[in-house]
Amino acid sequence: MSRIRSSQEWEVRASTLARKTTNPIRQIVEHLQVEPNPEKELIALSIGDPTTFGNLNPPDQLLQAVRESIELHKSRGYAPSKGHYEARVAVAKYSAHQGEVSPEDVILTSGCSHAIEMVITAIADCGQNILIPRPGFSIYQTLSEGFGIKTKYYNLLPNEHWKIDLDDLESQIDDDTVAIVINNPSNPCGSVYDKEHLYEILEIASRNKVPIIADEIYEHFVFAGRQFTPISSISKDVPVLTCSGLTKRFLVPGWRMGWVVIHDRNDVLGKEIRLALSNLSMRILGPSALIQTALPAILECTPQSFFDEVLLFIETQAKLAYKELRVAPGLRPIEPQGAMYMMIEIKMALFPEFKDECQFVESLVAEQSVFCLPGQCFEYPNYMRIVLTVPEDKLREACQRITIFCKEHVIGEKRKEIETNDIVNNVEVICDDITNVL
Ligand SMILES: Cc1ncc(COP(=O)(O)O)c(C=O)c1O
């Protein structure tokens, strides 16, 4: 006789994992009262998707690779859950700047987020913790919380190009710490760490025997004068699990192609962690075979000139936004060194009518129809983040509107100073005009 359930009523409940999985950006943004000014077109400087405005497009070689992949029988079937061998060979070759990489060290994933989820859940259990940057991208928290994996923040230093506060980092490590997440180049900061700083981080990881998860999705997004060093390339003993993918550099976030590269020179992780990653890859049987089949051609045929052009565009945008916003009263933009974002400090004391930066951002939308992400999305109040991939005219217009907004809302003393400066500037312009005429 079959057993009868005690309850005869429908009672379908959400799982703990589902209930505890949250996305702070979505939560904060959904709670904002963002009604744009109907007289001005909305300019969203908030979306980290470089395809949003249609001004940045991948080269035809990339599209052609996928077109050809459609014709292949292979691209319709299941791939091995870690990915097609040829695709992993291509990623290993592409990732050679990270240190020696064999195809066995590569696992293909559905975007970089999936790579991050895979590495976190391969080494962390409920109750253990990972260290993550503040300010930082919220995905690490989103991916961990539901599993009961704790996230502990270490601070970045805004006045030192967002370097890691090393004392703070080390003080956060405890017996339950299983990984340090490093995001370089950084979202939201746009910082790029030099080799010396990476050595300092590795020293702490080595001393405390904590592996590193390197989120390097913005690898190579580095402005002139800076150099990108993958942390794995200089690690002697610390195992590094690098997460990256096509998403940003190839301008195809929707294709959802990412990967994990395992760097473990001293065989610290052993077979166990490789097996763990392999087991976890079976949960979704690997990412899209269509893109996997195209991957070798994508990685080999994309011309360097494409990367150079995109980077030059973003760097020019960074300079433009920095120059424009430096003169906005009450703001302090922090010049980025790479990635595609800029953080801007809002000197809240000069805007006492706003309780916090969320209110500042709300009013900015209501009056000027410019939307920036409040710092709270990155656990960093009193700041806002802008995205640099929007078209030049829109970025310029947005920065000018932000400046007008600041001039209108900054407190009395500061405003008097601005008005005096404006008069002085006007007088100077008139004098210049007269001189020119004479
Ligand atoms: C720092 C960082 N890591 C990971 C991701 C996720 O990348 P993907 O879209 O490939 O999952 C993003 C996306 O914005 C990001 O900014």
The ligand as an SDF file (V2000), in Angstrom:
LIG
                    3D

 16 16  0  0  0  0  0  0  0  0999 V2000
   33.2890   41.9520  -12.4810 C   0  0  0  0  0  0  0  0  0  0  0  0
   32.3270   41.1140  -13.2410 C   0  0  0  0  0  0  0  0  0  0  0  0
   32.3920   39.7830  -13.1230 N   0  0  0  0  0  0  0  0  0  0  0  0
   31.5510   38.9780  -13.7860 C   0  0  0  0  0  0  0  0  0  0  0  0
   30.5780   39.4850  -14.6120 C   0  0  0  0  0  0  0  0  0  0  0  0
   29.6150   38.5510  -15.2870 C   0  0  0  0  0  0  0  0  0  0  0  0
   29.9740   38.2910  -16.5990 O   0  0  0  0  0  0  0  0  0  0  0  0
   29.0680   37.3900  -17.5330 P   0  0  0  0  0  0  0  0  0  0  0  0
   28.0750   38.2780  -18.1720 O   0  0  0  0  0  0  0  0  0  0  0  0
   30.0340   36.7670  -18.5000 O   0  0  0  0  0  0  0  0  0  0  0  0
   28.4150   36.3550  -16.6980 O   0  0  0  0  0  0  0  0  0  0  0  0
   30.4680   40.8720  -14.7600 C   0  0  0  0  0  0  0  0  0  0  0  0
   29.4080   41.4460  -15.5960 C   0  0  0  0  0  0  0  0  0  0  0  0
   29.1210   42.6240  -15.6280 O   0  0  0  0  0  0  0  0  0  0  0  0
   31.3650   41.7070  -14.0630 C   0  0  0  0  0  0  0  0  0  0  0  0
   31.2990   43.0420  -14.1600 O   0  0  0  0  0  0  0  0  0  0  0  0
  1  2  1  0
  2  3  1  0
  2 15  2  0
  3  4  2  0
  4  5  1  0
  5  6  1  0
  5 12  2  0
  6  7  1  0
  7  8  1  0
  8  9  2  0
  8 10  1  0
  8 11  1  0
 12 13  1  0
 12 15  1  0
 13 14  2  0
 15 16  1  0
M  END
$$$$
